[in-house]
């Protein structure tokens, strides 16, 4: 059985208004969800920065660079004290 898809002329305006209302609700929901997610993301970014500032450690100010054999020999000859109980890396 098939039903014809003909809308009576007196109900076309009513259908258009209902379609417009449904579309407006859809756009409103999209914007609400989008802005909610963006707010949560921004809030979490700020909380991470706050946490990062509160947990500063020596590693935040440490740098690493390579040294040559000549540099190491110069260090051991000039600055390394064999009688010091602290190791050479300590």
PyMOL commands that set and color helices and strands:
alter all, ss='L'
color gray80, all
select helices_A, chain A and resi 9-54+58-61+69-78
alter helices_A, ss='H'
color red, helices_A
deselect
rebuild
show_as cartoon
